[in-house]
Amino acid sequence: MTHTLTADSIQLEFGMSSILSDIYIQCRTGKITGLLGRNGQGKTCLMRIVYGDLPCSSRSIRFDDTVVSQPYRRPDLVRYLPQFNFIPPSLTLKRVFTDFNLEFNELENIFPEFRPSWRSRIKDLSGGERRLINIYIIARSPSRFILLDEPFSHLSPLQIEKIKALLTEEKQNKGILITDHLYQDILDISDKLYVLSNGGTRPAKGTEDLETFGYIRAS
């Protein structure tokens, strides 16, 4: 059965400035939905509004046409990966994987560099390794939808390719909404694409539309 997450009727202002006003996004299970936009267009704000932890003057967030006012209280429906790492640095990997009911050996199969790290604390990992763990935990969660804000930051090209493969696998179990400044990686894995510009979202199909909407320059 296909499930949908729909966000529209969103109004966000900071002072006298309108940040978001013409928004429509729909994400379906079994699909990766990409969200692109230049810096300062409000991508993170939109992600947080969909998640429910950023107040705004108007919004409609619906799961299968049912309005959910505080999605962040429903981890069975949605989880959010922010730009910063959310896992407390004092926790061990063993504790993290136990708390999230995940198998550590499945991580090792994809990222063998973690094999000696079972009892390591998050703070003892490198910046890239910390980001990988944060991404992996959200990607493997049993939530119906996941929202990923700049997941590829601090990762090497090989790690990015492995995460893209993981997300392509995981979309069989959930819907994924993802934004990142590495737009080619978003294009590679997205089944559907939106561009956020001038406070509104526009559906896009490829680089030609990205040029039309001013996200990239024509070559």
TORPA-4810 file (N, C-alpha, C, O; in nm, 3 decimals):
<nodes>
NODE_1_0.084_-0.120_0.000_0.000_0.000_0.000_0.088_0.125_0.000_0.182_0.134_0.079_M
NODE_2_0.058_0.220_-0.086_0.133_0.345_-0.091_0.077_0.447_0.007_-0.045_0.464_0.018_T
NODE_3_0.166_0.513_0.080_0.127_0.618_0.174_0.183_0.751_0.125_0.284_0.755_0.054_H
NODE_4_0.118_0.859_0.163_0.159_0.992_0.119_0.180_1.087_0.236_0.110_1.081_0.337_T
NODE_5_0.276_1.175_0.219_0.298_1.289_0.307_0.284_1.413_0.220_0.356_1.429_0.122_L
NODE_6_0.191_1.500_0.256_0.163_1.619_0.177_0.176_1.743_0.264_0.123_1.748_0.375_T
NODE_7_0.246_1.844_0.212_0.261_1.971_0.283_0.221_2.085_0.191_0.274_2.097_0.080_A
NODE_8_0.127_2.167_0.235_0.088_2.285_0.157_0.027_2.389_0.251_0.026_2.372_0.372_D
NODE_9_-0.023_2.498_0.193_-0.083_2.608_0.270_0.011_2.661_0.378_-0.033_2.702_0.485_S
NODE_10_0.142_2.660_0.348_0.243_2.702_0.445_0.273_2.851_0.428_0.300_2.898_0.317_I
NODE_11_0.267_2.922_0.539_0.303_3.064_0.542_0.405_3.084_0.654_0.378_3.053_0.770_Q
NODE_12_0.522_3.137_0.618_0.625_3.164_0.718_0.681_3.303_0.693_0.728_3.335_0.584_L
NODE_13_0.676_3.386_0.799_0.731_3.521_0.790_0.829_3.543_0.904_0.809_3.494_1.016_E
NODE_14_0.935_3.617_0.874_1.026_3.667_0.976_1.017_3.819_0.972_1.068_3.882_0.880_F
NODE_15_0.952_3.877_1.073_0.928_4.020_1.072_0.834_4.056_0.958_0.723_4.003_0.949_G
NODE_16_0.878_4.147_0.872_0.796_4.189_0.759_0.828_4.110_0.632_0.769_4.134_0.527_M
NODE_17_0.921_4.016_0.643_0.965_3.941_0.525_0.892_3.808_0.515_0.885_3.733_0.612_S
NODE_18_0.840_3.780_0.398_0.776_3.650_0.373_0.883_3.552_0.324_0.951_3.579_0.225_S
NODE_19_0.897_3.440_0.394_0.999_3.340_0.360_0.939_3.228_0.275_0.995_3.190_0.172_I
NODE_20_0.824_3.177_0.318_0.756_3.069_0.246_0.610_3.107_0.230_0.545_3.148_0.326_L
NODE_21_0.557_3.092_0.108_0.418_3.132_0.088_0.346_3.052_-0.020_0.223_3.053_-0.025_S
NODE_22_0.418_2.984_-0.104_0.356_2.913_-0.216_0.414_2.772_-0.222_0.490_2.739_-0.312_D
NODE_23_0.376_2.691_-0.125_0.440_2.561_-0.106_0.343_2.447_-0.135_0.229_2.446_-0.089_I
NODE_24_0.391_2.353_-0.212_0.322_2.225_-0.226_0.428_2.118_-0.248_0.505_2.123_-0.343_Y
NODE_25_0.430_2.021_-0.158_0.521_1.907_-0.170_0.442_1.782_-0.135_0.367_1.779_-0.038_I
NODE_26_0.461_1.678_-0.215_0.404_1.548_-0.181_0.513_1.443_-0.194_0.582_1.434_-0.296_Q
NODE_27_0.526_1.364_-0.090_0.624_1.255_-0.085_0.549_1.125_-0.067_0.458_1.115_0.015_C
NODE_28_0.587_1.024_-0.145_0.520_0.894_-0.139_0.616_0.786_-0.092_0.736_0.792_-0.118_R
NODE_29_0.562_0.687_-0.024_0.643_0.572_0.011_0.685_0.500_-0.117_0.611_0.495_-0.214_T
NODE_30_0.806_0.446_-0.113_0.861_0.382_-0.232_0.932_0.478_-0.324_0.983_0.438_-0.429_G
NODE_31_0.937_0.608_-0.286_0.998_0.711_-0.371_1.094_0.796_-0.289_1.078_0.814_-0.168_K
NODE_32_1.196_0.849_-0.359_1.283_0.952_-0.303_1.245_1.084_-0.368_1.247_1.097_-0.490_I
NODE_33_1.210_1.182_-0.285_1.171_1.314_-0.333_1.282_1.412_-0.299_1.314_1.431_-0.182_T
NODE_34_1.339_1.476_-0.400_1.446_1.572_-0.380_1.392_1.714_-0.369_1.296_1.750_-0.436_G
NODE_35_1.457_1.793_-0.283_1.423_1.935_-0.266_1.550_2.016_-0.284_1.644_2.003_-0.206_L
NODE_36_1.553_2.099_-0.388_1.671_2.182_-0.416_1.634_2.329_-0.404_1.519_2.368_-0.424_L
NODE_37_1.733_2.410_-0.373_1.713_2.554_-0.364_1.843_2.620_-0.325_1.926_2.561_-0.256_G
NODE_38_1.862_2.741_-0.369_1.984_2.814_-0.336_1.985_2.849_-0.188_1.881_2.847_-0.122_R
NODE_39_2.104_2.882_-0.135_2.118_2.919_0.005_2.024_3.034_0.041_2.011_3.131_-0.034_N
NODE_40_1.959_3.021_0.155_1.872_3.127_0.203_1.729_3.122_0.153_1.649_3.209_0.185_G
NODE_41_1.696_3.019_0.074_1.560_3.009_0.020_1.462_2.948_0.121_1.340_2.958_0.102_Q
NODE_42_1.512_2.886_0.227_1.423_2.833_0.331_1.405_2.683_0.330_1.304_2.633_0.379_G
NODE_43_1.502_2.608_0.276_1.487_2.461_0.270_1.481_2.400_0.409_1.395_2.316_0.437_K
NODE_44_1.571_2.443_0.498_1.570_2.388_0.634_1.443_2.428_0.708_1.385_2.348_0.780_T
NODE_45_1.399_2.553_0.689_1.273_2.597_0.752_1.157_2.509_0.705_1.073_2.468_0.785_C
NODE_46_1.153_2.480_0.575_1.045_2.397_0.522_1.051_2.257_0.581_0.949_2.200_0.618_L
NODE_47_1.171_2.200_0.588_1.186_2.067_0.648_1.134_2.067_0.792_1.061_1.975_0.831_M
NODE_48_1.171_2.169_0.869_1.130_2.174_1.009_0.980_2.196_1.023_0.919_2.144_1.116_R
NODE_49_0.922_2.273_0.933_0.777_2.292_0.937_0.706_2.160_0.909_0.608_2.127_0.976_I
NODE_50_0.754_2.085_0.810_0.696_1.954_0.781_0.710_1.862_0.902_0.619_1.787_0.935_V
NODE_51_0.825_1.868_0.967_0.849_1.785_1.085_0.764_1.832_1.203_0.725_1.752_1.288_Y
NODE_52_0.736_1.962_1.206_0.646_2.013_1.308_0.711_2.087_1.423_0.642_2.125_1.518_G
NODE_53_0.845_2.110_1.418_0.910_2.175_1.532_0.944_2.322_1.506_1.011_2.385_1.587_D
NODE_54_0.897_2.377_1.392_0.913_2.520_1.366_0.776_2.581_1.346_0.708_2.549_1.249_L
NODE_55_0.734_2.669_1.437_0.602_2.733_1.425_0.596_2.823_1.302_0.697_2.882_1.262_P
NODE_56_0.479_2.833_1.243_0.456_2.925_1.132_0.311_2.970_1.138_0.231_2.914_1.213_C
NODE_57_0.277_3.071_1.059_0.143_3.129_1.069_0.036_3.040_1.007_-0.081_3.049_1.043_S
NODE_58_0.076_2.954_0.912_-0.021_2.867_0.847_0.050_2.745_0.790_0.163_2.755_0.741_S
NODE_59_-0.017_2.629_0.798_0.040_2.509_0.737_-0.064_2.399_0.736_-0.158_2.400_0.816_R
NODE_60_-0.047_2.306_0.645_-0.127_2.183_0.644_-0.033_2.068_0.614_0.021_2.056_0.504_S
NODE_61_-0.012_1.981_0.714_0.074_1.864_0.699_-0.015_1.741_0.714_-0.074_1.718_0.819_I
NODE_62_-0.024_1.663_0.607_-0.117_1.551_0.605_-0.046_1.420_0.574_0.038_1.411_0.484_R
NODE_63_-0.080_1.320_0.651_-0.035_1.184_0.625_-0.156_1.104_0.580_-0.251_1.083_0.656_F
NODE_64_-0.152_1.060_0.454_-0.268_0.990_0.396_-0.396_1.071_0.416_-0.500_1.017_0.454_D
NODE_65_-0.387_1.202_0.391_-0.500_1.294_0.397_-0.552_1.321_0.538_-0.656_1.384_0.556_D
NODE_66_-0.479_1.273_0.638_-0.514_1.303_0.777_-0.417_1.407_0.831_-0.296_1.386_0.830_T
NODE_67_-0.469_1.519_0.878_-0.385_1.626_0.931_-0.322_1.582_1.062_-0.390_1.531_1.151_V
NODE_68_-0.190_1.600_1.072_-0.116_1.571_1.195_-0.051_1.702_1.240_0.035_1.755_1.170_V
NODE_69_-0.090_1.753_1.356_-0.046_1.886_1.398_0.096_1.886_1.452_0.166_1.987_1.440_S
NODE_70_0.139_1.776_1.512_0.274_1.768_1.570_0.341_1.638_1.523_0.354_1.544_1.602_Q
NODE_71_0.384_1.632_1.399_0.442_1.508_1.347_0.562_1.460_1.427_0.585_1.339_1.437_P
NODE_72_0.641_1.552_1.485_0.761_1.511_1.558_0.728_1.423_1.679_0.817_1.356_1.733_Y
NODE_73_0.604_1.423_1.721_0.562_1.334_1.830_0.524_1.195_1.779_0.485_1.109_1.858_R
NODE_74_0.534_1.173_1.649_0.496_1.045_1.590_0.614_0.985_1.513_0.615_0.986_1.389_R
NODE_75_0.715_0.931_1.584_0.830_0.873_1.515_0.794_0.754_1.427_0.872_0.716_1.340_P
NODE_76_0.677_0.695_1.449_0.632_0.589_1.359_0.598_0.645_1.222_0.603_0.573_1.122_D
NODE_77_0.561_0.774_1.217_0.527_0.838_1.091_0.646_0.907_1.027_0.667_0.895_0.906_L
NODE_78_0.726_0.979_1.106_0.832_1.060_1.046_0.949_1.079_1.143_0.929_1.096_1.263_V
NODE_79_1.069_1.077_1.087_1.190_1.115_1.161_1.267_1.215_1.075_1.256_1.217_0.953_R
NODE_80_1.345_1.298_1.143_1.414_1.409_1.077_1.562_1.407_1.108_1.601_1.399_1.225_Y
NODE_81_1.645_1.414_1.004_1.788_1.431_1.019_1.821_1.579_0.998_1.814_1.628_0.886_L
NODE_82_1.857_1.651_1.106_1.893_1.793_1.089_2.034_1.807_1.032_2.105_1.708_1.015_P
NODE_83_2.074_1.930_1.003_2.208_1.954_0.952_2.314_1.924_1.057_2.427_1.888_1.023_Q
NODE_84_2.279_1.938_1.183_2.374_1.906_1.291_2.353_1.762_1.336_2.247_1.703_1.312_F
NODE_85_2.453_1.706_1.402_2.443_1.570_1.453_2.364_1.569_1.583_2.398_1.640_1.678_N
NODE_86_2.258_1.488_1.588_2.167_1.490_1.702_2.199_1.386_1.808_2.149_1.397_1.920_F
NODE_87_2.282_1.286_1.778_2.311_1.180_1.875_2.410_1.234_1.979_2.515_1.286_1.941_I
NODE_88_2.380_1.224_2.109_2.470_1.274_2.213_2.609_1.213_2.201_2.621_1.091_2.190_P
NODE_89_2.715_1.294_2.203_2.851_1.244_2.182_2.900_1.151_2.291_2.997_1.077_2.270_P
NODE_90_2.837_1.152_2.409_2.882_1.068_2.519_2.837_0.922_2.506_2.888_0.835_2.576_S
NODE_91_2.741_0.895_2.416_2.689_0.759_2.402_2.785_0.671_2.323_2.857_0.719_2.235_L
NODE_92_2.785_0.542_2.356_2.862_0.446_2.278_2.778_0.400_2.159_2.655_0.410_2.160_T
NODE_93_2.846_0.349_2.057_2.773_0.293_1.943_2.683_0.179_1.988_2.572_0.164_1.938_L
NODE_94_2.731_0.099_2.081_2.651_-0.012_2.134_2.520_0.040_2.191_2.414_-0.017_2.164_K
NODE_95_2.526_0.147_2.270_2.406_0.205_2.330_2.312_0.260_2.222_2.191_0.240_2.227_R
NODE_96_2.369_0.330_2.124_2.287_0.390_2.020_2.212_0.283_1.941_2.092_0.295_1.918_V
NODE_97_2.282_0.179_1.899_2.218_0.075_1.818_2.118_-0.006_1.901_2.019_-0.055_1.847_F
NODE_98_2.145_-0.022_2.029_2.050_-0.090_2.116_1.923_-0.006_2.133_1.812_-0.058_2.124_T
NODE_99_1.940_0.124_2.157_1.826_0.213_2.178_1.737_0.220_2.055_1.614_0.229_2.067_D
NODE_100_1.797_0.216_1.935_1.720_0.226_1.812_1.684_0.089_1.754_1.627_0.079_1.646_F
NODE_101_1.717_-0.016_1.829_1.681_-0.153_1.790_1.733_-0.189_1.650_1.661_-0.244_1.567_N
NODE_102_1.860_-0.155_1.627_1.925_-0.184_1.500_2.040_-0.281_1.519_2.100_-0.287_1.626_L
NODE_103_2.071_-0.356_1.414_2.179_-0.454_1.418_2.310_-0.389_1.372_2.319_-0.335_1.262_E
NODE_104_2.412_-0.395_1.459_2.539_-0.333_1.427_2.609_-0.403_1.311_2.679_-0.338_1.232_F
NODE_105_2.590_-0.534_1.299_2.658_-0.606_1.191_2.609_-0.561_1.053_2.683_-0.574_0.955_N
NODE_106_2.487_-0.509_1.043_2.438_-0.458_0.916_2.512_-0.330_0.876_2.537_-0.306_0.758_E
NODE_107_2.547_-0.248_0.976_2.631_-0.131_0.949_2.769_-0.176_0.903_2.823_-0.121_0.807_L
NODE_108_2.826_-0.275_0.970_2.960_-0.324_0.935_2.966_-0.378_0.793_3.068_-0.365_0.725_E
NODE_109_2.857_-0.438_0.748_2.856_-0.494_0.612_2.872_-0.384_0.507_2.931_-0.408_0.401_N
NODE_110_2.820_-0.265_0.536_2.829_-0.154_0.441_2.954_-0.071_0.467_3.022_-0.028_0.373_I
NODE_111_2.984_-0.049_0.595_3.098_0.034_0.633_3.190_-0.047_0.726_3.183_-0.032_0.848_F
NODE_112_3.275_-0.132_0.668_3.360_-0.219_0.751_3.456_-0.144_0.842_3.510_-0.203_0.935_P
NODE_113_3.477_-0.015_0.817_3.567_0.062_0.902_3.514_0.075_1.045_3.589_0.114_1.134_E
NODE_114_3.386_0.044_1.067_3.329_0.054_1.201_3.345_-0.074_1.283_3.305_-0.077_1.400_F
NODE_115_3.402_-0.179_1.227_3.411_-0.306_1.299_3.477_-0.296_1.436_3.430_-0.360_1.530_R
NODE_116_3.585_-0.217_1.452_3.646_-0.209_1.586_3.581_-0.105_1.677_3.633_-0.077_1.785_P
NODE_117_3.469_-0.047_1.635_3.414_0.070_1.706_3.291_0.040_1.791_3.227_0.133_1.840_S
NODE_118_3.256_-0.086_1.808_3.133_-0.125_1.877_3.119_-0.058_2.014_3.010_-0.015_2.051_W
NODE_119_3.231_-0.049_2.088_3.224_0.009_2.222_3.276_0.153_2.225_3.289_0.212_2.333_R
NODE_120_3.304_0.211_2.110_3.353_0.348_2.104_3.240_0.447_2.133_3.123_0.419_2.107_S
NODE_121_3.277_0.561_2.186_3.180_0.669_2.205_3.172_0.753_2.078_3.268_0.763_2.001_R
NODE_122_3.057_0.813_2.059_3.037_0.896_1.942_3.143_1.005_1.933_3.192_1.037_1.824_I
NODE_123_3.180_1.063_2.047_3.277_1.173_2.047_3.416_1.129_2.003_3.498_1.213_1.967_K
NODE_124_3.443_0.999_2.006_3.574_0.949_1.966_3.585_0.921_1.816_3.692_0.888_1.767_D
NODE_125_3.474_0.935_1.744_3.474_0.913_1.600_3.515_1.041_1.527_3.508_1.151_1.582_L
NODE_126_3.558_1.025_1.401_3.588_1.142_1.319_3.459_1.213_1.281_3.350_1.159_1.300_S
NODE_127_3.471_1.335_1.227_3.352_1.409_1.187_3.270_1.335_1.083_3.147_1.333_1.092_G
NODE_128_3.336_1.275_0.984_3.265_1.199_0.882_3.197_1.076_0.939_3.086_1.042_0.899_G
NODE_129_3.265_1.008_1.033_3.206_0.889_1.094_3.084_0.925_1.179_2.986_0.851_1.180_E
NODE_130_3.090_1.037_1.249_2.973_1.080_1.327_2.854_1.105_1.236_2.741_1.065_1.266_R
NODE_131_2.881_1.174_1.124_2.772_1.204_1.032_2.713_1.076_0.975_2.591_1.065_0.960_R
NODE_132_2.798_0.980_0.942_2.751_0.853_0.890_2.657_0.783_0.987_2.552_0.732_0.948_L
NODE_133_2.695_0.782_1.115_2.611_0.716_1.215_2.476_0.786_1.227_2.372_0.720_1.234_I
NODE_134_2.477_0.919_1.228_2.351_0.994_1.237_2.261_0.964_1.117_2.141_0.943_1.133_N
NODE_135_2.318_0.962_0.997_2.241_0.932_0.877_2.188_0.789_0.881_2.071_0.765_0.854_I
NODE_136_2.275_0.696_0.917_2.238_0.555_0.916_2.120_0.529_1.010_2.027_0.457_0.975_Y
NODE_137_2.126_0.587_1.129_2.021_0.565_1.228_1.885_0.609_1.174_1.786_0.538_1.189_I
NODE_138_1.881_0.726_1.111_1.755_0.776_1.056_1.712_0.694_0.935_1.595_0.659_0.922_I
NODE_139_1.807_0.663_0.847_1.774_0.589_0.725_1.718_0.451_0.755_1.627_0.405_0.685_A
NODE_140_1.769_0.385_0.857_1.725_0.250_0.891_1.605_0.248_0.986_1.553_0.140_1.017_R
NODE_141_1.561_0.362_1.032_1.450_0.365_1.127_1.323_0.313_1.060_1.308_0.324_0.939_S
NODE_142_1.231_0.256_1.139_1.108_0.201_1.082_1.001_0.306_1.053_0.886_0.270_1.027_P
NODE_143_1.036_0.434_1.055_0.939_0.539_1.027_0.886_0.527_0.884_0.956_0.479_0.795_S
NODE_144_0.764_0.571_0.865_0.703_0.566_0.732_0.768_0.667_0.637_0.777_0.643_0.517_R
NODE_145_0.814_0.782_0.693_0.882_0.884_0.614_1.004_0.933_0.690_1.005_0.937_0.813_F
NODE_146_1.108_0.971_0.614_1.224_1.034_0.675_1.258_1.161_0.597_1.244_1.167_0.475_I
NODE_147_1.302_1.263_0.671_1.340_1.392_0.615_1.490_1.410_0.638_1.536_1.406_0.753_L
NODE_148_1.566_1.429_0.533_1.712_1.436_0.542_1.762_1.573_0.497_1.746_1.609_0.381_L
NODE_149_1.821_1.649_0.589_1.870_1.783_0.562_2.022_1.780_0.552_2.090_1.761_0.653_D
NODE_150_2.076_1.798_0.432_2.220_1.798_0.405_2.288_1.671_0.457_2.384_1.681_0.534_E
NODE_151_2.243_1.553_0.418_2.303_1.431_0.472_2.445_1.405_0.423_2.520_1.332_0.487_P
NODE_152_2.484_1.463_0.310_2.615_1.431_0.252_2.728_1.517_0.304_2.843_1.498_0.265_F
NODE_153_2.698_1.613_0.392_2.802_1.700_0.448_2.906_1.619_0.524_2.871_1.528_0.600_S
NODE_154_3.032_1.651_0.503_3.146_1.591_0.574_3.174_1.446_0.533_3.255_1.378_0.596_H
NODE_155_3.109_1.398_0.427_3.133_1.261_0.382_3.227_1.260_0.262_3.231_1.355_0.184_L
NODE_156_3.302_1.151_0.249_3.389_1.134_0.133_3.304_1.090_0.014_3.191_1.044_0.033_S
NODE_157_3.356_1.102_-0.109_3.280_1.057_-0.226_3.237_0.911_-0.217_3.126_0.878_-0.256_P
NODE_158_3.324_0.823_-0.166_3.287_0.682_-0.152_3.175_0.665_-0.050_3.082_0.588_-0.073_L
NODE_159_3.183_0.735_0.061_3.077_0.727_0.161_2.945_0.778_0.105_2.839_0.721_0.133_Q
NODE_160_2.949_0.885_0.027_2.827_0.938_-0.035_2.763_0.835_-0.126_2.641_0.817_-0.123_I
NODE_161_2.843_0.766_-0.205_2.789_0.664_-0.295_2.724_0.551_-0.216_2.620_0.498_-0.256_E
NODE_162_2.784_0.513_-0.104_2.726_0.407_-0.022_2.596_0.452_0.043_2.502_0.373_0.054_K
NODE_163_2.589_0.577_0.086_2.466_0.629_0.144_2.357_0.637_0.039_2.241_0.606_0.068_I
NODE_164_2.391_0.678_-0.081_2.293_0.682_-0.190_2.237_0.543_-0.217_2.117_0.527_-0.240_K
NODE_165_2.325_0.443_-0.216_2.279_0.305_-0.236_2.189_0.261_-0.121_2.089_0.192_-0.144_A
NODE_166_2.223_0.300_0.002_2.142_0.266_0.118_2.004_0.329_0.108_1.903_0.263_0.135_L
NODE_167_1.997_0.456_0.069_1.868_0.524_0.057_1.784_0.464_-0.055_1.662_0.451_-0.041_L
NODE_168_1.848_0.426_-0.164_1.775_0.362_-0.273_1.716_0.229_-0.228_1.607_0.191_-0.270_T
NODE_169_1.788_0.160_-0.142_1.735_0.035_-0.085_1.623_0.063_0.014_1.520_-0.005_0.012_E
NODE_170_1.642_0.162_0.098_1.545_0.190_0.204_1.415_0.250_0.152_1.313_0.243_0.220_E
NODE_171_1.416_0.307_0.034_1.290_0.364_-0.017_1.185_0.257_-0.042_1.067_0.288_-0.058_K
NODE_172_1.226_0.131_-0.047_1.128_0.023_-0.059_1.042_0.012_0.066_0.933_-0.045_0.062_Q
NODE_173_1.092_0.069_0.177_1.022_0.057_0.305_0.959_0.188_0.352_0.881_0.187_0.448_N
NODE_174_0.990_0.299_0.287_0.947_0.429_0.339_0.951_0.534_0.228_0.998_0.506_0.118_K
NODE_175_0.903_0.653_0.258_0.918_0.767_0.170_1.031_0.854_0.221_1.048_0.869_0.342_G
NODE_176_1.109_0.912_0.130_1.228_0.990_0.168_1.220_1.129_0.104_1.204_1.141_-0.018_I
NODE_177_1.231_1.232_0.186_1.243_1.369_0.139_1.383_1.417_0.173_1.422_1.414_0.290_L
NODE_178_1.461_1.460_0.073_1.602_1.488_0.093_1.641_1.620_0.027_1.596_1.650_-0.084_I
NODE_179_1.724_1.698_0.095_1.782_1.817_0.036_1.931_1.820_0.063_1.975_1.777_0.170_T
NODE_180_2.008_1.869_-0.032_2.153_1.880_-0.016_2.206_1.975_-0.122_2.148_1.986_-0.230_D
NODE_181_2.316_2.044_-0.091_2.375_2.135_-0.190_2.447_2.060_-0.301_2.477_2.118_-0.406_H
NODE_182_2.475_1.931_-0.281_2.534_1.848_-0.386_2.421_1.799_-0.477_2.375_1.686_-0.467_L
NODE_183_2.378_1.888_-0.566_2.255_1.864_-0.639_2.264_1.745_-0.734_2.163_1.678_-0.760_Y
NODE_184_2.382_1.717_-0.787_2.393_1.604_-0.879_2.363_1.473_-0.807_2.302_1.383_-0.865_Q
NODE_185_2.405_1.461_-0.681_2.375_1.341_-0.604_2.225_1.329_-0.576_2.170_1.219_-0.573_D
NODE_186_2.159_1.444_-0.557_2.014_1.443_-0.541_1.946_1.399_-0.670_1.852_1.320_-0.668_I
NODE_187_1.993_1.451_-0.783_1.937_1.412_-0.912_1.955_1.262_-0.937_1.868_1.197_-0.994_L
NODE_188_2.069_1.208_-0.893_2.099_1.067_-0.918_1.996_0.972_-0.856_1.963_0.869_-0.914_D
NODE_189_1.946_1.008_-0.738_1.864_0.912_-0.664_1.717_0.951_-0.654_1.635_0.871_-0.608_I
NODE_190_1.681_1.072_-0.696_1.544_1.120_-0.676_1.450_1.067_-0.784_1.484_1.063_-0.902_S
NODE_191_1.332_1.025_-0.741_1.225_0.986_-0.832_1.137_1.107_-0.867_1.069_1.108_-0.969_D
NODE_192_1.141_1.206_-0.780_1.061_1.328_-0.797_1.142_1.443_-0.743_1.220_1.426_-0.649_K
NODE_193_1.125_1.561_-0.800_1.211_1.673_-0.764_1.132_1.803_-0.756_1.047_1.831_-0.841_L
NODE_194_1.161_1.882_-0.651_1.105_2.016_-0.638_1.220_2.116_-0.624_1.325_2.084_-0.567_Y
NODE_195_1.199_2.236_-0.677_1.291_2.346_-0.656_1.220_2.453_-0.573_1.108_2.493_-0.603_V
NODE_196_1.287_2.498_-0.468_1.234_2.603_-0.381_1.298_2.736_-0.423_1.420_2.752_-0.417_L
NODE_197_1.215_2.830_-0.465_1.265_2.959_-0.512_1.160_3.066_-0.488_1.042_3.046_-0.515_S
NODE_198_1.205_3.180_-0.436_1.115_3.293_-0.411_0.994_3.255_-0.326_0.883_3.302_-0.350_N
NODE_199_1.018_3.170_-0.228_0.914_3.133_-0.133_0.822_3.022_-0.175_0.733_2.983_-0.099_G
NODE_200_0.840_2.970_-0.297_0.749_2.866_-0.345_0.822_2.746_-0.401_0.941_2.754_-0.433_G
NODE_201_0.752_2.635_-0.413_0.809_2.514_-0.471_0.758_2.496_-0.614_0.643_2.527_-0.645_T
NODE_202_0.846_2.446_-0.698_0.811_2.416_-0.836_0.859_2.276_-0.870_0.973_2.241_-0.840_R
NODE_203_0.774_2.194_-0.932_0.820_2.062_-0.974_0.923_2.075_-1.085_0.911_2.162_-1.172_P
NODE_204_1.025_1.990_-1.083_1.132_1.993_-1.183_1.161_1.851_-1.229_1.136_1.755_-1.156_A
NODE_205_1.213_1.839_-1.351_1.242_1.707_-1.407_1.390_1.683_-1.435_1.430_1.569_-1.456_K
NODE_206_1.470_1.787_-1.434_1.611_1.768_-1.465_1.685_1.900_-1.470_1.633_2.003_-1.425_G
NODE_207_1.807_1.897_-1.525_1.892_2.015_-1.523_1.832_2.132_-1.602_1.855_2.248_-1.567_T
NODE_208_1.756_2.103_-1.706_1.696_2.212_-1.783_1.600_2.294_-1.698_1.598_2.417_-1.704_E
NODE_209_1.519_2.224_-1.617_1.429_2.295_-1.526_1.506_2.368_-1.417_1.467_2.476_-1.375_D
NODE_210_1.616_2.309_-1.371_1.698_2.376_-1.269_1.755_2.506_-1.323_1.767_2.604_-1.249_L
NODE_211_1.789_2.509_-1.451_1.835_2.633_-1.515_1.722_2.733_-1.527_1.739_2.851_-1.499_E
NODE_212_1.604_2.684_-1.568_1.488_2.772_-1.583_1.452_2.841_-1.453_1.417_2.959_-1.453_T
NODE_213_1.460_2.767_-1.342_1.424_2.823_-1.211_1.539_2.897_-1.145_1.526_2.943_-1.032_F
NODE_214_1.654_2.908_-1.215_1.765_2.985_-1.163_1.848_2.916_-1.057_1.928_2.981_-0.989_G
NODE_215_1.831_2.784_-1.044_1.910_2.714_-0.943_2.052_2.692_-0.993_2.147_2.707_-0.915_Y
NODE_216_2.070_2.658_-1.119_2.203_2.647_-1.177_2.208_2.733_-1.303_2.105_2.768_-1.360_I
NODE_217_2.328_2.765_-1.343_2.346_2.847_-1.463_2.357_2.757_-1.585_2.413_2.647_-1.579_R
NODE_218_2.304_2.805_-1.695_2.314_2.731_-1.821_2.459_2.723_-1.864_2.533_2.821_-1.854_A
NODE_219_2.501_2.606_-1.910_2.640_2.588_-1.952_2.663_2.643_-2.092_2.774_2.636_-2.143_S
</nodes>
